[in-house]
């Protein structure tokens, strides 16, 4: 029994070092497909998109580290479970003994900005070192911060370092490659169309060069469905 407790404690410490936020600690593949509110169901094309994304991610984990793809880029609107899938993959790989880390894109930029304060004990390179060198990185919400030359430079430092060292990166983003042409895809179960979240393309948020680099680093997986979190929230408000 003591041995089992020790193993559990070590496993908890390993997961703790991965910095997975509490709101995602429950995420696994079994619980992935989210339910819409009030017993609604997804349209067939939305359900297929989500199932396909789950399957691709599961196969990536199954075949790691021998997988053909060195990473995944999960693209789609907010609330379709992109982060859920990325965390589920990260947790399984960590359970198999691999080193992994969760990194929120906006939080990373904020930490680096804070490091420029003379009172800060952190430095830019100290913050970036584990992000650049960890075996498996989940980079969540890429492109969420308004682009600037400095933001693009940081993206370049992280992605180029991981590309050059052939490290595995799982990325989520709300920005598509052709959002304008996909303006009619998102519909609620009742048939009402959801307007695009943004007209920006991913390359406009991280630069053409870095988007091109991602084609080499990751397999692109689009998850196209309504925002199930918003649906549930709206339904809850209507009932209250």
Short mmCIF file of the C-alpha atoms (twelve columns), coordinates in Angstrom:
data_MODEL
# 
_entry.id   MODEL 
# 
loop_
_atom_site.group_PDB 
_atom_site.id 
_atom_site.type_symbol 
_atom_site.label_atom_id 
_atom_site.label_alt_id 
_atom_site.label_comp_id 
_atom_site.label_asym_id 
_atom_site.label_seq_id 
_atom_site.Cartn_x 
_atom_site.Cartn_y 
_atom_site.Cartn_z 
_atom_site.pdbx_PDB_model_num 
ATOM 1   C CA . UNK A 1   0.000   0.000  0.000   1 
ATOM 2   C CA . UNK A 2   2.838   2.370  0.908   1 
ATOM 3   C CA . UNK A 3   4.405   1.679  -2.456  1 
ATOM 4   C CA . UNK A 4   1.142   2.543  -4.218  1 
ATOM 5   C CA . UNK A 5   0.867   5.780  -2.257  1 
ATOM 6   C CA . UNK A 6   4.427   6.693  -3.202  1 
ATOM 7   C CA . UNK A 7   3.720   6.084  -6.871  1 
ATOM 8   C CA . UNK A 8   0.592   8.220  -6.669  1 
ATOM 9   C CA . UNK A 9   2.522   11.037 -5.026  1 
ATOM 10  C CA . UNK A 10  5.222   10.907 -7.685  1 
ATOM 11  C CA . UNK A 11  2.583   10.902 -10.418 1 
ATOM 12  C CA . UNK A 12  0.912   13.921 -8.805  1 
ATOM 13  C CA . UNK A 13  4.239   15.771 -8.673  1 
ATOM 14  C CA . UNK A 14  4.916   15.014 -12.339 1 
ATOM 15  C CA . UNK A 15  1.476   16.320 -13.322 1 
ATOM 16  C CA . UNK A 16  2.029   19.356 -11.115 1 
ATOM 17  C CA . UNK A 17  5.234   20.193 -12.955 1 
ATOM 18  C CA . UNK A 18  3.278   20.117 -16.206 1 
ATOM 19  C CA . UNK A 19  1.363   23.237 -15.007 1 
ATOM 20  C CA . UNK A 20  -2.010  22.056 -16.297 1 
ATOM 21  C CA . UNK A 21  -4.622  24.567 -15.052 1 
ATOM 22  C CA . UNK A 22  -7.190  23.235 -12.588 1 
ATOM 23  C CA . UNK A 23  -10.039 23.849 -15.002 1 
ATOM 24  C CA . UNK A 24  -8.485  21.308 -17.381 1 
ATOM 25  C CA . UNK A 25  -7.272  18.705 -14.885 1 
ATOM 26  C CA . UNK A 26  -10.319 16.520 -15.606 1 
ATOM 27  C CA . UNK A 27  -9.750  16.440 -19.371 1 
ATOM 28  C CA . UNK A 28  -9.293  13.058 -21.016 1 
ATOM 29  C CA . UNK A 29  -10.333 11.462 -24.288 1 
ATOM 30  C CA . UNK A 30  -13.227 9.557  -22.755 1 
ATOM 31  C CA . UNK A 31  -14.946 12.755 -21.634 1 
ATOM 32  C CA . UNK A 32  -14.158 14.775 -24.758 1 
ATOM 33  C CA . UNK A 33  -17.375 15.039 -26.782 1 
ATOM 34  C CA . UNK A 34  -19.215 17.905 -25.028 1 
ATOM 35  C CA . UNK A 35  -22.977 17.992 -24.747 1 
ATOM 36  C CA . UNK A 36  -25.065 20.940 -25.797 1 
ATOM 37  C CA . UNK A 37  -27.696 22.377 -23.492 1 
ATOM 38  C CA . UNK A 38  -31.338 21.227 -23.207 1 
ATOM 39  C CA . UNK A 39  -30.721 17.902 -24.918 1 
ATOM 40  C CA . UNK A 40  -29.755 19.524 -28.233 1 
ATOM 41  C CA . UNK A 41  -27.471 17.666 -30.574 1 
ATOM 42  C CA . UNK A 42  -24.809 18.779 -32.997 1 
ATOM 43  C CA . UNK A 43  -25.439 18.846 -36.705 1 
ATOM 44  C CA . UNK A 44  -23.882 15.768 -38.379 1 
ATOM 45  C CA . UNK A 45  -21.036 17.759 -39.949 1 
ATOM 46  C CA . UNK A 46  -20.140 19.319 -36.597 1 
ATOM 47  C CA . UNK A 47  -20.214 15.992 -34.785 1 
ATOM 48  C CA . UNK A 48  -18.022 14.434 -37.474 1 
ATOM 49  C CA . UNK A 49  -15.515 17.274 -37.231 1 
ATOM 50  C CA . UNK A 50  -15.185 16.781 -33.472 1 
ATOM 51  C CA . UNK A 51  -14.938 12.987 -33.717 1 
ATOM 52  C CA . UNK A 52  -12.303 13.259 -36.454 1 
ATOM 53  C CA . UNK A 53  -10.252 15.686 -34.351 1 
ATOM 54  C CA . UNK A 54  -10.442 13.325 -31.386 1 
ATOM 55  C CA . UNK A 55  -9.381  10.359 -33.501 1 
ATOM 56  C CA . UNK A 56  -6.412  12.198 -35.024 1 
ATOM 57  C CA . UNK A 57  -5.241  13.264 -31.568 1 
ATOM 58  C CA . UNK A 58  -5.649  9.767  -30.124 1 
ATOM 59  C CA . UNK A 59  -3.693  8.228  -33.005 1 
ATOM 60  C CA . UNK A 60  -0.962  10.810 -32.526 1 
ATOM 61  C CA . UNK A 61  -0.653  9.804  -28.869 1 
ATOM 62  C CA . UNK A 62  -0.790  6.096  -29.683 1 
ATOM 63  C CA . UNK A 63  2.059   6.343  -32.181 1 
ATOM 64  C CA . UNK A 64  4.241   8.772  -30.223 1 
ATOM 65  C CA . UNK A 65  7.209   9.154  -30.508 1 
ATOM 66  C CA . UNK A 66  7.205   7.253  -33.792 1 
ATOM 67  C CA . UNK A 67  4.315   9.314  -35.215 1 
ATOM 68  C CA . UNK A 68  4.883   10.828 -38.644 1 
ATOM 69  C CA . UNK A 69  3.650   14.209 -37.401 1 
ATOM 70  C CA . UNK A 70  5.818   15.986 -34.836 1 
ATOM 71  C CA . UNK A 71  2.902   18.033 -33.535 1 
ATOM 72  C CA . UNK A 72  -0.730  19.064 -33.943 1 
ATOM 73  C CA . UNK A 73  -2.301  22.454 -34.647 1 
ATOM 74  C CA . UNK A 74  -5.911  22.366 -33.426 1 
ATOM 75  C CA . UNK A 75  -7.828  25.186 -35.108 1 
ATOM 76  C CA . UNK A 76  -11.440 26.241 -34.595 1 
ATOM 77  C CA . UNK A 77  -13.795 28.641 -32.821 1 
ATOM 78  C CA . UNK A 78  -13.849 28.951 -29.031 1 
ATOM 79  C CA . UNK A 79  -15.701 26.342 -27.012 1 
ATOM 80  C CA . UNK A 80  -15.274 23.259 -29.219 1 
ATOM 81  C CA . UNK A 81  -12.819 21.407 -26.978 1 
ATOM 82  C CA . UNK A 82  -9.461  22.121 -28.617 1 
ATOM 83  C CA . UNK A 83  -7.709  22.623 -25.286 1 
ATOM 84  C CA . UNK A 84  -9.515  19.566 -23.883 1 
ATOM 85  C CA . UNK A 85  -7.988  17.401 -26.611 1 
ATOM 86  C CA . UNK A 86  -4.521  18.895 -26.233 1 
ATOM 87  C CA . UNK A 87  -4.539  18.364 -22.461 1 
ATOM 88  C CA . UNK A 88  -5.892  14.828 -22.826 1 
ATOM 89  C CA . UNK A 89  -2.968  14.044 -25.125 1 
ATOM 90  C CA . UNK A 90  -0.460  15.700 -22.801 1 
ATOM 91  C CA . UNK A 91  -1.717  13.784 -19.759 1 
ATOM 92  C CA . UNK A 92  -1.531  10.404 -21.509 1 
ATOM 93  C CA . UNK A 93  1.993   11.073 -22.726 1 
ATOM 94  C CA . UNK A 94  3.110   12.183 -19.266 1 
ATOM 95  C CA . UNK A 95  1.585   9.007  -17.810 1 
ATOM 96  C CA . UNK A 96  3.804   7.057  -20.205 1 
ATOM 97  C CA . UNK A 97  6.907   8.747  -18.812 1 
ATOM 98  C CA . UNK A 98  7.402   11.654 -21.197 1 
ATOM 99  C CA . UNK A 99  8.097   15.200 -20.007 1 
ATOM 100 C CA . UNK A 100 5.410   17.748 -20.839 1 
ATOM 101 C CA . UNK A 101 4.319   21.289 -20.087 1 
ATOM 102 C CA . UNK A 102 1.139   23.356 -20.549 1 
ATOM 103 C CA . UNK A 103 1.655   26.994 -21.542 1 
ATOM 104 C CA . UNK A 104 -1.047  29.630 -21.996 1 
ATOM 105 C CA . UNK A 105 0.079   31.951 -24.798 1 
ATOM 106 C CA . UNK A 106 -1.232  35.143 -23.204 1 
ATOM 107 C CA . UNK A 107 0.156   34.254 -19.787 1 
ATOM 108 C CA . UNK A 108 3.564   33.552 -21.329 1 
ATOM 109 C CA . UNK A 109 3.683   37.005 -22.913 1 
ATOM 110 C CA . UNK A 110 2.586   38.609 -19.653 1 
ATOM 111 C CA . UNK A 111 5.289   36.803 -17.681 1 
ATOM 112 C CA . UNK A 112 7.920   37.974 -20.146 1 
ATOM 113 C CA . UNK A 113 6.681   41.557 -19.983 1 
ATOM 114 C CA . UNK A 114 6.754   41.418 -16.174 1 
ATOM 115 C CA . UNK A 115 10.333  40.159 -16.288 1 
ATOM 116 C CA . UNK A 116 11.436  43.523 -17.699 1 
ATOM 117 C CA . UNK A 117 10.567  45.125 -14.354 1 
ATOM 118 C CA . UNK A 118 13.849  45.718 -12.470 1 
ATOM 119 C CA . UNK A 119 12.206  44.346 -9.305  1 
ATOM 120 C CA . UNK A 120 11.430  41.019 -10.976 1 
ATOM 121 C CA . UNK A 121 13.610  38.014 -10.183 1 
ATOM 122 C CA . UNK A 122 12.703  36.391 -13.511 1 
ATOM 123 C CA . UNK A 123 14.383  37.019 -16.831 1 
ATOM 124 C CA . UNK A 124 13.065  36.511 -20.337 1 
ATOM 125 C CA . UNK A 125 15.417  33.615 -21.042 1 
ATOM 126 C CA . UNK A 126 14.663  31.929 -17.713 1 
ATOM 127 C CA . UNK A 127 10.958  31.999 -18.584 1 
ATOM 128 C CA . UNK A 128 11.517  30.812 -22.141 1 
ATOM 129 C CA . UNK A 129 14.024  28.049 -21.341 1 
ATOM 130 C CA . UNK A 130 11.491  25.343 -20.330 1 
ATOM 131 C CA . UNK A 131 9.077   26.464 -23.065 1 
ATOM 132 C CA . UNK A 132 11.769  26.016 -25.685 1 
ATOM 133 C CA . UNK A 133 13.294  22.811 -24.361 1 
ATOM 134 C CA . UNK A 134 10.536  20.652 -22.835 1 
ATOM 135 C CA . UNK A 135 9.960   17.423 -24.762 1 
ATOM 136 C CA . UNK A 136 6.214   18.020 -25.298 1 
ATOM 137 C CA . UNK A 137 4.658   21.485 -25.127 1 
ATOM 138 C CA . UNK A 138 0.983   22.426 -25.227 1 
ATOM 139 C CA . UNK A 139 0.835   26.049 -26.421 1 
ATOM 140 C CA . UNK A 140 -2.737  27.125 -25.794 1 
ATOM 141 C CA . UNK A 141 -4.617  29.946 -27.565 1 
ATOM 142 C CA . UNK A 142 -1.898  30.947 -30.028 1 
ATOM 143 C CA . UNK A 143 -2.584  34.340 -31.581 1 
ATOM 144 C CA . UNK A 144 -4.897  35.531 -28.803 1 
ATOM 145 C CA . UNK A 145 -2.818  38.625 -28.052 1 
ATOM 146 C CA . UNK A 146 -2.941  41.583 -30.429 1 
ATOM 147 C CA . UNK A 147 0.025   41.203 -32.787 1 
ATOM 148 C CA . UNK A 148 3.028   43.498 -32.589 1 
ATOM 149 C CA . UNK A 149 6.643   43.142 -33.664 1 
ATOM 150 C CA . UNK A 150 7.550   42.135 -30.110 1 
ATOM 151 C CA . UNK A 151 4.790   39.500 -29.931 1 
ATOM 152 C CA . UNK A 152 5.832   38.043 -33.284 1 
ATOM 153 C CA . UNK A 153 9.457   37.956 -32.116 1 
ATOM 154 C CA . UNK A 154 8.520   35.922 -29.041 1 
ATOM 155 C CA . UNK A 155 6.469   33.504 -31.141 1 
ATOM 156 C CA . UNK A 156 9.453   33.146 -33.452 1 
ATOM 157 C CA . UNK A 157 11.875  32.454 -30.598 1 
ATOM 158 C CA . UNK A 158 9.666   29.681 -29.200 1 
ATOM 159 C CA . UNK A 159 8.625   28.008 -32.430 1 
ATOM 160 C CA . UNK A 160 12.004  28.223 -34.148 1 
ATOM 161 C CA . UNK A 161 13.766  26.738 -31.132 1 
ATOM 162 C CA . UNK A 162 11.341  23.826 -30.971 1 
ATOM 163 C CA . UNK A 163 11.490  23.322 -34.740 1 
ATOM 164 C CA . UNK A 164 15.295  23.273 -34.794 1 
ATOM 165 C CA . UNK A 165 15.442  20.729 -31.955 1 
ATOM 166 C CA . UNK A 166 12.651  18.616 -33.491 1 
ATOM 167 C CA . UNK A 167 10.530  18.863 -30.336 1 
ATOM 168 C CA . UNK A 168 6.821   18.023 -30.156 1 
ATOM 169 C CA . UNK A 169 4.340   20.901 -29.933 1 
ATOM 170 C CA . UNK A 170 0.560   20.708 -29.566 1 
ATOM 171 C CA . UNK A 171 -1.012  24.077 -30.376 1 
ATOM 172 C CA . UNK A 172 -4.552  25.410 -30.098 1 
ATOM 173 C CA . UNK A 173 -5.835  28.562 -31.788 1 
ATOM 174 C CA . UNK A 174 -9.155  30.280 -32.474 1 
ATOM 175 C CA . UNK A 175 -7.786  31.718 -35.714 1 
ATOM 176 C CA . UNK A 176 -8.275  29.941 -39.016 1 
ATOM 177 C CA . UNK A 177 -6.387  30.179 -42.284 1 
ATOM 178 C CA . UNK A 178 -9.400  31.355 -44.322 1 
ATOM 179 C CA . UNK A 179 -12.041 32.631 -41.875 1 
ATOM 180 C CA . UNK A 180 -13.835 34.899 -44.343 1 
ATOM 181 C CA . UNK A 181 -14.576 32.067 -46.769 1 
ATOM 182 C CA . UNK A 182 -15.875 29.953 -43.881 1 
ATOM 183 C CA . UNK A 183 -18.323 32.558 -42.631 1 
ATOM 184 C CA . UNK A 184 -21.383 30.312 -42.955 1 
ATOM 185 C CA . UNK A 185 -20.110 27.080 -41.418 1 
ATOM 186 C CA . UNK A 186 -21.028 27.649 -37.789 1 
ATOM 187 C CA . UNK A 187 -24.700 27.018 -37.077 1 
ATOM 188 C CA . UNK A 188 -26.575 26.225 -33.912 1 
ATOM 189 C CA . UNK A 189 -28.522 22.959 -33.734 1 
ATOM 190 C CA . UNK A 190 -31.706 24.857 -34.589 1 
ATOM 191 C CA . UNK A 191 -30.125 26.114 -37.805 1 
ATOM 192 C CA . UNK A 192 -29.295 29.672 -36.729 1 
ATOM 193 C CA . UNK A 193 -25.943 30.800 -38.132 1 
ATOM 194 C CA . UNK A 194 -23.188 31.929 -35.773 1 
ATOM 195 C CA . UNK A 195 -21.178 34.887 -37.092 1 
ATOM 196 C CA . UNK A 196 -17.416 34.386 -37.347 1 
ATOM 197 C CA . UNK A 197 -15.547 35.176 -34.148 1 
ATOM 198 C CA . UNK A 198 -12.949 37.154 -36.072 1 
ATOM 199 C CA . UNK A 199 -11.923 37.926 -39.621 1 
ATOM 200 C CA . UNK A 200 -8.210  37.770 -38.814 1 
ATOM 201 C CA . UNK A 201 -6.246  34.886 -40.257 1 
ATOM 202 C CA . UNK A 202 -3.714  33.007 -38.180 1 
ATOM 203 C CA . UNK A 203 -0.839  34.288 -40.296 1 
ATOM 204 C CA . UNK A 204 -1.938  37.848 -39.525 1 
ATOM 205 C CA . UNK A 205 -1.607  37.116 -35.816 1 
ATOM 206 C CA . UNK A 206 1.769   35.341 -35.827 1 
ATOM 207 C CA . UNK A 207 3.328   36.325 -39.228 1 
ATOM 208 C CA . UNK A 208 3.450   34.537 -42.584 1 
ATOM 209 C CA . UNK A 209 6.844   33.067 -41.746 1 
ATOM 210 C CA . UNK A 210 5.693   31.448 -38.529 1 
ATOM 211 C CA . UNK A 211 2.521   30.102 -40.113 1 
ATOM 212 C CA . UNK A 212 4.682   28.517 -42.785 1 
ATOM 213 C CA . UNK A 213 6.889   27.043 -40.075 1 
ATOM 214 C CA . UNK A 214 3.834   25.487 -38.421 1 
ATOM 215 C CA . UNK A 215 3.035   23.628 -41.631 1 
ATOM 216 C CA . UNK A 216 6.368   21.851 -41.159 1 
ATOM 217 C CA . UNK A 217 5.974   21.379 -37.394 1 
ATOM 218 C CA . UNK A 218 2.360   20.295 -37.017 1 
ATOM 219 C CA . UNK A 219 -0.521  18.541 -38.687 1 
ATOM 220 C CA . UNK A 220 -3.414  20.994 -38.973 1 
ATOM 221 C CA . UNK A 221 -6.683  19.730 -37.481 1 
ATOM 222 C CA . UNK A 222 -9.787  21.920 -37.856 1 
ATOM 223 C CA . UNK A 223 -12.522 21.473 -35.251 1 
ATOM 224 C CA . UNK A 224 -15.668 23.047 -36.681 1 
ATOM 225 C CA . UNK A 225 -18.728 23.242 -34.417 1 
ATOM 226 C CA . UNK A 226 -20.757 25.757 -32.388 1 
ATOM 227 C CA . UNK A 227 -19.401 27.048 -29.092 1 
ATOM 228 C CA . UNK A 228 -20.928 24.536 -26.650 1 
ATOM 229 C CA . UNK A 229 -19.888 26.655 -23.643 1 
ATOM 230 C CA . UNK A 230 -21.849 29.649 -24.959 1 
ATOM 231 C CA . UNK A 231 -24.848 27.463 -25.718 1 
ATOM 232 C CA . UNK A 232 -24.919 26.147 -22.164 1 
ATOM 233 C CA . UNK A 233 -24.466 29.604 -20.677 1 
ATOM 234 C CA . UNK A 234 -27.311 31.061 -22.736 1 
ATOM 235 C CA . UNK A 235 -29.572 28.168 -21.824 1 
ATOM 236 C CA . UNK A 236 -28.793 28.656 -18.128 1 
ATOM 237 C CA . UNK A 237 -29.652 32.347 -18.318 1 
ATOM 238 C CA . UNK A 238 -32.935 31.585 -20.053 1 
ATOM 239 C CA . UNK A 239 -33.889 29.184 -17.241 1 
ATOM 240 C CA . UNK A 240 -32.944 31.563 -14.414 1 
# 
